[in-house]
Amino acid sequence: MLTLGVDLAAADERTAMAMVEWLSDRAVVRDLVLDVSDARIVEASPDADKIGLDCPLGWPEPFVALVTAHQSGHVTAGDGGGAGWRRRLAYRQTDEVVREETGIVPLSVAADRIGHTAFRCAGLLSMLAAAGQDVDRCGDGKIVEVYPAAALSGWGLTHRGYKGRGQHVQHVDLVTALCGATPWLELGAFEALVRRSHDAFDSVIAALVARSAAIGKATRPDEEQRVIARSEGWIALPTCPPSGLVDAARA
């Protein structure tokens, strides 16, 4: 099995992509690149059994309805326009599920800068679909939405403070911790890049989470949630420890 992890940014710069091969007793990073274009992601997609995409795949349904109503001048503010109404506009169903299960609040695709990345993602999904890939936003097709911070938290690893100039946790220490939790993961010639770039690191985590989704060890929406997740997207959270990602191959 091959899984592809993509840490998507608003532009090619800061976008990373990792291809991981899953063998009977180990996983090997076969390719890891930075400054990745949409065309390169689409080109790599046929080789992967599952693609973990670190970006919201859609917008909250109430937000989409608001923008449509606002354009025609017929907005009705629920709850008197209070905080509860605004929260429903800002966060997707899957964001609230992640908050309830992990205590982590994902960035709002409707009200945070990640919206710029989501614009790019919408175009990328269109390109992937045109190339014949199943881009079902619930994660049942080739693509699954992932959230590295939530996965790291679930695996008992540091999930905050390792990005940016003001990082509070040494990124290299986090990579060392990951290697300790995944002795079966072979970074090989790409280890230095993973230690140097948190974008590269996140793309590897995205590929690991894609594996958890591919083998049925990640959260999925129930039938009621699926109705909304088809348009908003669904964040897959691993339901097994890191060791479970290779145990399935050993069984």
SULHUUR-V208243 format. One record per residue. N is the residue number from 1. RES is the residue in three letters. PSI is psi as a letter, one per 40 degrees, with the letter a starting at -180 (999 if undefined). OMEGA is omega as a letter, one per 30 degrees, with the letter a starting at -180 (none if undefined). Layout:
# SULHUUR-V208243
{{N & RES & PSI & OMEGA} {N & RES & PSI & OMEGA}}
This chain:
# SULHUUR-V208243
{{1 & MET & i & l} {2 & LEU & h & l} {3 & THR & i & a} {4 & LEU & h & l} {5 & GLY & h & a} {6 & VAL & h & l} {7 & ASP & g & a} {8 & LEU & h & l} {9 & ALA & i & a} {10 & ALA & d & l} {11 & ALA & i & l} {12 & ASP & d & l} {13 & GLU & h & a} {14 & ARG & e & l} {15 & THR & h & a} {16 & ALA & i & a} {17 & MET & h & a} {18 & ALA & h & l} {19 & MET & h & a} {20 & VAL & h & l} {21 & GLU & h & a} {22 & TRP & h & l} {23 & LEU & a & a} {24 & SER & d & a} {25 & ASP & e & a} {26 & ARG & i & l} {27 & ALA & h & a} {28 & VAL & h & l} {29 & VAL & h & a} {30 & ARG & d & l} {31 & ASP & i & l} {32 & LEU & h & a} {33 & VAL & i & l} {34 & LEU & i & l} {35 & ASP & f & a} {36 & VAL & h & l} {37 & SER & i & l} {38 & ASP & d & a} {39 & ALA & d & a} {40 & ARG & d & l} {41 & ILE & d & l} {42 & VAL & d & l} {43 & GLU & d & a} {44 & ALA & e & a} {45 & SER & d & a} {46 & PRO & d & a} {47 & ASP & e & a} {48 & ALA & i & l} {49 & ASP & d & l} {50 & LYS & i & a} {51 & ILE & h & l} {52 & GLY & h & a} {53 & LEU & h & a} {54 & ASP & g & l} {55 & CYS & i & l} {56 & PRO & h & a} {57 & LEU & e & a} {58 & GLY & a & a} {59 & TRP & i & l} {60 & PRO & h & a} {61 & GLU & d & l} {62 & PRO & d & l} {63 & PHE & d & l} {64 & VAL & d & l} {65 & ALA & d & l} {66 & LEU & d & a} {67 & VAL & d & l} {68 & THR & d & l} {69 & ALA & d & a} {70 & HIS & d & a} {71 & GLN & d & l} {72 & SER & e & l} {73 & GLY & f & a} {74 & HIS & f & l} {75 & VAL & h & l} {76 & THR & h & a} {77 & ALA & h & l} {78 & GLY & i & l} {79 & ASP & f & a} {80 & GLY & f & a} {81 & GLY & f & a} {82 & GLY & a & a} {83 & ALA & d & a} {84 & GLY & d & l} {85 & TRP & d & a} {86 & ARG & d & l} {87 & ARG & d & l} {88 & ARG & d & l} {89 & LEU & d & a} {90 & ALA & d & a} {91 & TYR & i & l} {92 & ARG & i & l} {93 & GLN & d & a} {94 & THR & d & l} {95 & ASP & d & a} {96 & GLU & d & l} {97 & VAL & d & l} {98 & VAL & d & l} {99 & ARG & d & a} {100 & GLU & d & a} {101 & GLU & d & a} {102 & THR & e & a} {103 & GLY & e & l} {104 & ILE & h & l} {105 & VAL & h & l} {106 & PRO & i & l} {107 & LEU & i & l} {108 & SER & h & l} {109 & VAL & e & a} {110 & ALA & d & a} {111 & ALA & e & l} {112 & ASP & i & a} {113 & ARG & e & l} {114 & ILE & e & l} {115 & GLY & d & l} {116 & HIS & d & l} {117 & THR & d & l} {118 & ALA & d & l} {119 & PHE & d & l} {120 & ARG & d & a} {121 & CYS & d & l} {122 & ALA & d & l} {123 & GLY & d & l} {124 & LEU & d & l} {125 & LEU & d & l} {126 & SER & d & l} {127 & MET & d & l} {128 & LEU & d & l} {129 & ALA & d & l} {130 & ALA & d & l} {131 & ALA & e & l} {132 & GLY & e & l} {133 & GLN & i & l} {134 & ASP & h & a} {135 & VAL & f & l} {136 & ASP & h & a} {137 & ARG & e & l} {138 & CYS & e & l} {139 & GLY & e & a} {140 & ASP & e & a} {141 & GLY & a & a} {142 & LYS & d & a} {143 & ILE & i & l} {144 & VAL & h & l} {145 & GLU & h & a} {146 & VAL & i & a} {147 & TYR & g & a} {148 & PRO & d & a} {149 & ALA & d & a} {150 & ALA & d & l} {151 & ALA & d & l} {152 & LEU & d & l} {153 & SER & d & a} {154 & GLY & d & l} {155 & TRP & e & l} {156 & GLY & f & l} {157 & LEU & i & l} {158 & THR & h & a} {159 & HIS & e & l} {160 & ARG & i & l} {161 & GLY & e & a} {162 & TYR & e & a} {163 & LYS & i & l} {164 & GLY & i & a} {165 & ARG & d & a} {166 & GLY & f & a} {167 & GLN & h & a} {168 & HIS & e & l} {169 & VAL & h & l} {170 & GLN & h & a} {171 & HIS & d & a} {172 & VAL & d & l} {173 & ASP & d & l} {174 & LEU & d & l} {175 & VAL & d & l} {176 & THR & d & l} {177 & ALA & d & l} {178 & LEU & d & l} {179 & CYS & d & l} {180 & GLY & d & a} {181 & ALA & e & a} {182 & THR & g & a} {183 & PRO & e & l} {184 & TRP & e & a} {185 & LEU & h & a} {186 & GLU & h & l} {187 & LEU & d & l} {188 & GLY & b & a} {189 & ALA & e & a} {190 & PHE & e & a} {191 & GLU & d & a} {192 & ALA & d & l} {193 & LEU & d & l} {194 & VAL & d & l} {195 & ARG & d & a} {196 & ARG & d & a} {197 & SER & h & l} {198 & HIS & e & l} {199 & ASP & d & l} {200 & ALA & d & l} {201 & PHE & d & a} {202 & ASP & d & l} {203 & SER & d & l} {204 & VAL & d & l} {205 & ILE & d & l} {206 & ALA & d & l} {207 & ALA & d & l} {208 & LEU & d & l} {209 & VAL & d & l} {210 & ALA & d & l} {211 & ARG & d & a} {212 & SER & d & l} {213 & ALA & d & a} {214 & ALA & d & a} {215 & ILE & e & l} {216 & GLY & f & l} {217 & LYS & f & l} {218 & ALA & i & a} {219 & THR & i & l} {220 & ARG & i & l} {221 & PRO & i & l} {222 & ASP & i & a} {223 & GLU & d & l} {224 & GLU & d & l} {225 & GLN & d & a} {226 & ARG & d & a} {227 & VAL & d & l} {228 & ILE & d & a} {229 & ALA & d & l} {230 & ARG & d & l} {231 & SER & d & a} {232 & GLU & d & a} {233 & GLY & i & a} {234 & TRP & h & l} {235 & ILE & h & l} {236 & ALA & h & l} {237 & LEU & h & l} {238 & PRO & h & l} {239 & THR & e & l} {240 & CYS & i & l} {241 & PRO & i & l} {242 & PRO & d & a} {243 & SER & d & a} {244 & GLY & e & a} {245 & LEU & d & l} {246 & VAL & d & l} {247 & ASP & d & a} {248 & ALA & d & l} {249 & ALA & d & a} {250 & ARG & d & a} {251 & ALA & 999 & none}}
